[in-house]
Each structure stands twice: as structure tokens, then as C-alpha cells.
């Protein structure tokens, strides 16, 4: 694999590539950093004959970072980043994957740029923006959110404290503590700033709490014609599984893959099954 930055849509985006550059492109939008997509899954996709590029959204990882607490762009800009990145990478079309808030980016990108994206994978996400949820969709589990956000926050400039914080929260989110710890340390190591607010944003995806996500896109999901895979953890308390079920129901022909025991993160143990389902699109 190789790591670089690529200029697309007027910003620098941190990217990491797996596989042969001549193979069909799979573009994976971070949620918010690229490490939301585990190495194991990227490697399985590359072994299946795909050029895999995972990337950091703006204000995360190695991508252009200005002020994650006051973004001067909106969700449509992030969707345009994805489309421009395909061109910058030398591709004509790509299979687009999005996880968590990156799944929101992926939905809007596929709707706004249907000629660019040939397939779509949506993992642990929902068909509406952060904030008040539609009445028919399950909201965050209240008890879990209380436990998660009542914890003292760490010194974001202390790598060990950040790793401990991630490990402690993993079980609440249905995730593997050791995998969460390792990922948190890798995110910390890739953060090109000593600013604690930037470290916090990279770890928690804080930018999406302040991002303008209008207009709504849920009512447009029926326009999607690209083959679509929806992957959701049955144990996800942040975006409970009913959100994935709604996505799959509203996108024509979408396949729903519900993973028992999976929370908000893709565990290494499911890499083979998820990769096989993605390669089948």
C-alpha cells in the first residue's frame, strides 16, 4: 500500500492505495478518517482484483485541515470532493464506499454524480443528516449515549490517554477494544497538528456536528440505480440497525447485510464476508 495526498476540488485529500493501479477503482470515504476502513478489508478487496483507495474527509487525517469546529463547506462539497477525487486518481468511474458519516457523503455523492459512481457500499449509516431523526427511524440509544458522553474527556495531545479513552468507549459502541485502541493510536499518529481540537476532531468526527447538510436527500434515494450494498451491525447503538434496513428498503435492488455482533466499526473478523459482498456488486 502507498500513502499520499491528492488535490481534488480545490483541497488536498489524504489517500492510501492498495492493489494494482490498473484494476477497477474502489474509493472508500472515511468516517471521518480513512482508518474507519480496516486494512484487512482493503487488502481483501485488492486481492480480489480491485484498486482500493481510502481517503480522509476534509478536516481529518492528512487532508486539508483549517478549523473542524467551524467548517467553511457543506455536505455537498464533501460529495463533490469524492467525485473530483475519482478524476484526480485517473478513473472514469468508481465503486464508492462510505462508513458512518462517510456513508452520508457517499449517498449524496452517488445522487449528485450518478455517472461517476458505478456501485455503492454503505456501512453503519443512515439516510438523514446528523441531528433530529425522522419519526420512522431509530435514534441513538439513549442509555448508551449518556454513558458515552458523560465520560471525562482525555488530554487530546496525550497519545496514551486518547488510546485509553477509545478502549473504554469501545464496548459501549459494540466494538472490539483492542482494535479500537490500535485505530485510535494510528489516527493520533497521523494527525498533522498539535492542536487538541484537531486531535479531538480526528478521533470523534466533530466536524459533522457543525456541518450544513441541507437539503435533505432521503426522498431522492429512489433515484439511485447503481448496485448497492448496505452493511449494518446488529449491535450498533449509534445508528441502530433500523437505519440500515430503511436504506436498503428505499434504494431499489439494494442488498442488506446485517452482521451479528458488529457495532459501529467494521471488525477484522468480517473482512472476508464484507469484501466478498462488495466484489459481487
C-alpha positions as a Markdown table, in Angstrom:
| # | Residue | x | y | z |
|---|---|---|---|---|
| 1 | Unk | 0.0 | 0.0 | 0.0 |
| 2 | Unk | 1.1 | 3.6 | -0.6 |
| 3 | Unk | 0.2 | 6.9 | 1.2 |
| 4 | Unk | 0.0 | 10.3 | -0.4 |
| 5 | Unk | -2.1 | 13.4 | -0.8 |
| 6 | Unk | -4.1 | 14.2 | -3.9 |
| 7 | Unk | -5.5 | 17.6 | -4.9 |
| 8 | Unk | -9.2 | 17.4 | -5.8 |
| 9 | Unk | -12.0 | 20.0 | -5.8 |
| 10 | Unk | -9.5 | 22.7 | -4.5 |
| 11 | Unk | -8.3 | 20.8 | -1.4 |
| 12 | Unk | -5.7 | 18.3 | -0.5 |
| 13 | Unk | -7.1 | 14.9 | 0.4 |
| 14 | Unk | -5.0 | 12.2 | 2.3 |
| 15 | Unk | -5.2 | 8.9 | 0.4 |
| 16 | Unk | -3.9 | 5.4 | 0.8 |
| 17 | Unk | -3.8 | 2.9 | -2.1 |
| 18 | Unk | -3.9 | -0.9 | -2.2 |
| 19 | Unk | -3.6 | -3.1 | -5.2 |
| 20 | Unk | -2.8 | -2.6 | -8.9 |
| 21 | Unk | -3.4 | 0.8 | -10.3 |
| 22 | Unk | -4.8 | -0.8 | -13.5 |
| 23 | Unk | -7.6 | -2.5 | -11.7 |
| 24 | Unk | -11.2 | -1.1 | -11.3 |
| 25 | Unk | -11.3 | 1.6 | -8.6 |
| 26 | Unk | -13.0 | 1.2 | -5.2 |
| 27 | Unk | -13.0 | 4.6 | -3.4 |
| 28 | Unk | -13.6 | 4.5 | 0.4 |
| 29 | Unk | -14.7 | 7.6 | 2.1 |
| 30 | Unk | -13.6 | 7.9 | 5.7 |
| 31 | Unk | -15.9 | 8.4 | 8.6 |
| 32 | Unk | -14.1 | 10.8 | 9.1 |
| 33 | Unk | -10.6 | 9.4 | 8.7 |
| 34 | Unk | -9.6 | 6.7 | 6.2 |
| 35 | Unk | -8.8 | 4.3 | 9.1 |
| 36 | Unk | -12.5 | 3.7 | 9.5 |
| 37 | Unk | -11.9 | 1.2 | 6.8 |
| 38 | Unk | -9.6 | -1.6 | 8.2 |
| 39 | Unk | -6.5 | -2.7 | 6.5 |
| 40 | Unk | -7.9 | -6.2 | 6.4 |
| 41 | Unk | -10.9 | -5.3 | 4.2 |
| 42 | Unk | -8.8 | -3.1 | 1.9 |
| 43 | Unk | -6.3 | -6.0 | 1.4 |
| 44 | Unk | -9.1 | -8.5 | 0.7 |
| 45 | Unk | -10.6 | -6.1 | -2.0 |
| 46 | Unk | -7.2 | -5.6 | -3.6 |
| 47 | Unk | -6.7 | -9.4 | -3.6 |
| 48 | Unk | -10.0 | -9.6 | -5.4 |
| 49 | Unk | -8.7 | -7.5 | -8.3 |
| 50 | Unk | -9.6 | -4.0 | -7.2 |
| 51 | Unk | -7.5 | -0.8 | -6.9 |
| 52 | Unk | -8.6 | 0.3 | -3.4 |
| 53 | Unk | -8.1 | 4.0 | -2.3 |
| 54 | Unk | -9.3 | 5.0 | 1.1 |
| 55 | Unk | -9.2 | 8.7 | 2.0 |
| 56 | Unk | -9.7 | 11.2 | 4.8 |
| 57 | Unk | -12.6 | 13.7 | 4.6 |
| 58 | Unk | -11.7 | 17.4 | 4.9 |
| 59 | Unk | -10.6 | 18.4 | 8.4 |
| 60 | Unk | -9.4 | 14.9 | 9.2 |
| 61 | Unk | -6.2 | 12.9 | 8.9 |
| 62 | Unk | -3.8 | 14.2 | 6.2 |
| 63 | Unk | -6.5 | 16.2 | 4.3 |
| 64 | Unk | -6.8 | 19.9 | 4.3 |
| 65 | Unk | -7.5 | 21.0 | 7.9 |
| 66 | Unk | -8.5 | 24.5 | 8.8 |
| 67 | Unk | -11.0 | 24.6 | 11.6 |
| 68 | Unk | -13.0 | 21.4 | 12.3 |
| 69 | Unk | -15.2 | 23.4 | 14.7 |
| 70 | Unk | -16.2 | 25.9 | 12.0 |
| 71 | Unk | -16.3 | 24.2 | 8.6 |
| 72 | Unk | -16.5 | 26.6 | 5.7 |
| 73 | Unk | -18.0 | 24.0 | 3.4 |
| 74 | Unk | -21.1 | 21.7 | 3.4 |
| 75 | Unk | -22.1 | 18.1 | 2.8 |
| 76 | Unk | -22.5 | 18.8 | -0.9 |
| 77 | Unk | -18.9 | 20.0 | -1.1 |
| 78 | Unk | -17.7 | 16.7 | 0.5 |
| 79 | Unk | -19.7 | 14.8 | -2.1 |
| 80 | Unk | -18.1 | 16.8 | -4.8 |
| 81 | Unk | -14.7 | 16.0 | -3.3 |
| 82 | Unk | -15.4 | 12.3 | -3.8 |
| 83 | Unk | -16.4 | 12.8 | -7.5 |
| 84 | Unk | -13.3 | 15.0 | -8.2 |
| 85 | Unk | -11.1 | 12.5 | -6.5 |
| 86 | Unk | -12.1 | 9.8 | -8.9 |
| 87 | Unk | -10.9 | 12.0 | -11.8 |
| 88 | Unk | -7.7 | 13.1 | -9.9 |
| 89 | Unk | -6.9 | 9.4 | -9.5 |
| 90 | Unk | -7.2 | 8.8 | -13.2 |
| 91 | Unk | -10.5 | 6.9 | -13.1 |
| 92 | Unk | -13.7 | 7.4 | -15.0 |
| 93 | Unk | -16.0 | 5.6 | -12.5 |
| 94 | Unk | -15.6 | 4.0 | -9.1 |
| 95 | Unk | -17.4 | 1.8 | -6.6 |
| 96 | Unk | -17.9 | 4.2 | -3.7 |
| 97 | Unk | -18.0 | 3.1 | -0.1 |
| 98 | Unk | -18.9 | 5.2 | 2.9 |
| 99 | Unk | -18.9 | 4.4 | 6.6 |
| 100 | Unk | -20.7 | 6.3 | 9.4 |
| 101 | Unk | -20.9 | 9.9 | 8.4 |
| 102 | Unk | -18.8 | 9.0 | 5.3 |
| 103 | Unk | -21.9 | 7.0 | 4.3 |
| 104 | Unk | -23.9 | 10.2 | 4.2 |
| 105 | Unk | -21.2 | 11.7 | 2.0 |
| 106 | Unk | -21.4 | 8.6 | -0.3 |
| 107 | Unk | -25.2 | 8.8 | -0.6 |
| 108 | Unk | -25.2 | 12.4 | -1.7 |
| 109 | Unk | -22.2 | 11.9 | -4.0 |
| 110 | Unk | -23.9 | 9.0 | -5.7 |
| 111 | Unk | -27.1 | 11.1 | -6.1 |
| 112 | Unk | -25.3 | 14.2 | -7.3 |
| 113 | Unk | -22.8 | 12.4 | -9.6 |
| 114 | Unk | -24.6 | 9.3 | -10.8 |
| 115 | Unk | -22.3 | 9.0 | -13.9 |
| 116 | Unk | -19.2 | 8.8 | -11.7 |
| 117 | Unk | -20.1 | 6.0 | -9.3 |
| 118 | Unk | -20.8 | 2.5 | -10.6 |
| 119 | Unk | -21.6 | 0.8 | -7.3 |
| 120 | Unk | -22.3 | 1.9 | -3.7 |
| 121 | Unk | -21.5 | 0.4 | -0.3 |
| 122 | Unk | -23.0 | 2.0 | 2.8 |
| 123 | Unk | -21.8 | 0.8 | 6.2 |
| 124 | Unk | -23.3 | 1.8 | 9.6 |
| 125 | Unk | -25.0 | 4.9 | 8.4 |
| 126 | Unk | -28.5 | 6.4 | 7.9 |
| 127 | Unk | -30.5 | 8.3 | 5.3 |
| 128 | Unk | -30.7 | 11.6 | 7.1 |
| 129 | Unk | -28.2 | 14.1 | 8.4 |
| 130 | Unk | -26.9 | 14.4 | 12.0 |
| 131 | Unk | -29.5 | 16.0 | 14.3 |
| 132 | Unk | -33.2 | 15.2 | 14.8 |
| 133 | Unk | -34.1 | 11.9 | 13.2 |
| 134 | Unk | -37.2 | 11.1 | 11.2 |
| 135 | Unk | -40.0 | 9.6 | 13.2 |
| 136 | Unk | -39.8 | 6.2 | 11.5 |
| 137 | Unk | -36.0 | 5.8 | 12.1 |
| 138 | Unk | -34.4 | 4.6 | 15.4 |
| 139 | Unk | -32.4 | 7.3 | 17.0 |
| 140 | Unk | -29.2 | 6.8 | 19.0 |
| 141 | Unk | -29.6 | 4.5 | 22.0 |
| 142 | Unk | -30.2 | 7.0 | 24.8 |
| 143 | Unk | -28.6 | 4.9 | 27.6 |
| 144 | Unk | -25.5 | 4.3 | 25.6 |
| 145 | Unk | -25.2 | 7.9 | 24.6 |
| 146 | Unk | -25.5 | 9.0 | 28.2 |
| 147 | Unk | -22.7 | 6.6 | 29.2 |
| 148 | Unk | -20.6 | 7.5 | 26.3 |
| 149 | Unk | -20.7 | 11.3 | 26.6 |
| 150 | Unk | -20.7 | 11.5 | 30.4 |
| 151 | Unk | -17.1 | 10.2 | 30.5 |
| 152 | Unk | -14.3 | 12.8 | 31.2 |
| 153 | Unk | -12.6 | 13.7 | 28.0 |
| 154 | Unk | -8.9 | 13.0 | 27.8 |
| 155 | Unk | -6.0 | 15.3 | 27.1 |
| 156 | Unk | -6.2 | 15.1 | 23.3 |
| 157 | Unk | -2.5 | 15.7 | 23.0 |
| 158 | Unk | -1.6 | 12.7 | 25.1 |
| 159 | Unk | -1.5 | 9.6 | 22.9 |
| 160 | Unk | -1.8 | 7.1 | 25.7 |
| 161 | Unk | -4.8 | 8.9 | 27.2 |
| 162 | Unk | -6.5 | 9.1 | 23.9 |
| 163 | Unk | -5.9 | 5.3 | 23.4 |
| 164 | Unk | -7.4 | 4.6 | 26.8 |
| 165 | Unk | -10.4 | 6.7 | 26.1 |
| 166 | Unk | -11.1 | 4.8 | 22.8 |
| 167 | Unk | -10.6 | 1.5 | 24.5 |
| 168 | Unk | -13.0 | 2.4 | 27.3 |
| 169 | Unk | -15.7 | 3.5 | 24.8 |
| 170 | Unk | -15.4 | 0.5 | 22.5 |
| 171 | Unk | -17.6 | -1.8 | 24.5 |
| 172 | Unk | -20.3 | 0.8 | 24.7 |
| 173 | Unk | -20.3 | 1.1 | 20.9 |
| 174 | Unk | -20.2 | -2.7 | 20.3 |
| 175 | Unk | -16.6 | -2.6 | 19.1 |
| 176 | Unk | -13.5 | -4.6 | 19.8 |
| 177 | Unk | -11.5 | -2.8 | 22.5 |
| 178 | Unk | -8.0 | -3.8 | 21.1 |
| 179 | Unk | -8.9 | -2.9 | 17.5 |
| 180 | Unk | -10.3 | 0.4 | 18.7 |
| 181 | Unk | -7.2 | 1.2 | 20.8 |
| 182 | Unk | -4.9 | 0.4 | 17.8 |
| 183 | Unk | -7.0 | 2.5 | 15.5 |
| 184 | Unk | -7.1 | 5.5 | 17.9 |
| 185 | Unk | -3.3 | 5.4 | 18.2 |
| 186 | Unk | -2.9 | 5.3 | 14.4 |
| 187 | Unk | -5.3 | 8.2 | 14.0 |
| 188 | Unk | -3.3 | 10.1 | 16.6 |
| 189 | Unk | 0.0 | 9.4 | 14.8 |
| 190 | Unk | -1.4 | 10.6 | 11.5 |
| 191 | Unk | -2.8 | 13.9 | 12.9 |
| 192 | Unk | -0.5 | 16.6 | 11.5 |
| 193 | Unk | -1.2 | 19.1 | 14.3 |
| 194 | Unk | -0.5 | 19.6 | 18.0 |
| 195 | Unk | -3.8 | 21.4 | 18.3 |
| 196 | Unk | -6.0 | 19.5 | 20.8 |
| 197 | Unk | -9.1 | 20.5 | 18.9 |
| 198 | Unk | -7.8 | 18.9 | 15.7 |
| 199 | Unk | -6.9 | 15.7 | 17.6 |
| 200 | Unk | -10.4 | 15.6 | 19.1 |
| 201 | Unk | -12.0 | 16.2 | 15.7 |
| 202 | Unk | -10.0 | 13.3 | 14.2 |
| 203 | Unk | -10.9 | 10.9 | 16.9 |
| 204 | Unk | -14.6 | 11.8 | 17.2 |
| 205 | Unk | -15.5 | 13.3 | 13.8 |
| 206 | Unk | -16.6 | 16.5 | 15.4 |
| 207 | Unk | -16.8 | 18.4 | 12.2 |
| 208 | Unk | -20.1 | 16.7 | 11.3 |
| 209 | Unk | -21.8 | 18.2 | 14.4 |
| 210 | Unk | -21.3 | 21.6 | 12.8 |
| 211 | Unk | -21.7 | 20.8 | 9.1 |
| 212 | Unk | -24.5 | 22.2 | 7.0 |
| 213 | Unk | -26.2 | 19.1 | 5.5 |
| 214 | Unk | -29.2 | 20.7 | 3.8 |
| 215 | Unk | -31.1 | 19.9 | 1.6 |
| 216 | Unk | -32.4 | 16.5 | 2.6 |
| 217 | Unk | -31.6 | 13.6 | 0.4 |
| 218 | Unk | -33.7 | 10.7 | 1.7 |
| 219 | Unk | -36.5 | 11.5 | -0.6 |
| 220 | Unk | -34.1 | 11.1 | -3.6 |
| 221 | Unk | -32.8 | 7.6 | -2.7 |
| 222 | Unk | -35.2 | 6.0 | -5.2 |
| 223 | Unk | -33.2 | 7.8 | -8.0 |
| 224 | Unk | -30.2 | 5.6 | -7.3 |
| 225 | Unk | -29.7 | 2.9 | -9.9 |
| 226 | Unk | -26.1 | 1.8 | -9.1 |
| 227 | Unk | -25.9 | -1.7 | -7.4 |
| 228 | Unk | -25.9 | -1.1 | -3.7 |
| 229 | Unk | -24.8 | -3.0 | -0.6 |
| 230 | Unk | -25.9 | -1.9 | 2.8 |
| 231 | Unk | -23.9 | -3.3 | 5.7 |
| 232 | Unk | -25.0 | -2.7 | 9.3 |
| 233 | Unk | -24.1 | -4.1 | 12.7 |
| 234 | Unk | -26.9 | -5.6 | 14.7 |
| 235 | Unk | -25.3 | -4.3 | 17.8 |
| 236 | Unk | -24.8 | -0.7 | 16.6 |
| 237 | Unk | -26.2 | 1.7 | 19.3 |
| 238 | Unk | -25.2 | 4.9 | 17.5 |
| 239 | Unk | -27.1 | 4.3 | 14.2 |
| 240 | Unk | -29.3 | 1.3 | 15.2 |
| 241 | Unk | -29.9 | -1.4 | 12.6 |
| 242 | Unk | -33.3 | 0.0 | 11.6 |
| 243 | Unk | -31.4 | 2.8 | 9.8 |
| 244 | Unk | -29.7 | 0.3 | 7.6 |
| 245 | Unk | -32.9 | -1.5 | 7.0 |
| 246 | Unk | -34.6 | 1.7 | 5.9 |
| 247 | Unk | -31.7 | 2.5 | 3.5 |
| 248 | Unk | -31.9 | -0.9 | 1.9 |
| 249 | Unk | -35.7 | -0.6 | 1.5 |
| 250 | Unk | -35.5 | 2.8 | -0.2 |
| 251 | Unk | -32.7 | 2.0 | -2.6 |
| 252 | Unk | -34.0 | -0.2 | -5.5 |
| 253 | Unk | -32.4 | -3.6 | -5.5 |
| 254 | Unk | -30.1 | -2.9 | -2.6 |
| 255 | Unk | -28.7 | -5.9 | -0.7 |
| 256 | Unk | -28.8 | -5.7 | 3.1 |
| 257 | Unk | -26.1 | -7.5 | 5.1 |
| 258 | Unk | -26.7 | -7.4 | 8.8 |
| 259 | Unk | -23.7 | -8.5 | 10.8 |
| 260 | Unk | -24.4 | -10.1 | 14.2 |
| 261 | Unk | -22.1 | -8.8 | 17.0 |
| 262 | Unk | -20.9 | -5.8 | 15.0 |
| 263 | Unk | -21.3 | -2.3 | 16.4 |
| 264 | Unk | -20.2 | 1.0 | 14.8 |
| 265 | Unk | -16.9 | -0.3 | 13.4 |
| 266 | Unk | -16.0 | -2.9 | 10.9 |
| 267 | Unk | -14.2 | -5.7 | 12.8 |
| 268 | Unk | -11.4 | -7.6 | 11.1 |
| 269 | Unk | -13.4 | -10.8 | 11.6 |
| 270 | Unk | -16.0 | -9.7 | 9.0 |
| 271 | Unk | -13.5 | -8.5 | 6.3 |
| 272 | Unk | -13.8 | -11.7 | 4.2 |
| 273 | Unk | -17.6 | -11.6 | 4.1 |
| 274 | Unk | -17.9 | -7.9 | 3.5 |
| 275 | Unk | -15.2 | -7.9 | 0.8 |
| 276 | Unk | -17.0 | -10.8 | -1.0 |
| 277 | Unk | -20.3 | -9.0 | -0.9 |
| 278 | Unk | -18.6 | -5.8 | -2.3 |
| 279 | Unk | -16.8 | -7.7 | -5.0 |
| 280 | Unk | -20.1 | -9.3 | -6.1 |
| 281 | Unk | -21.7 | -5.9 | -6.9 |
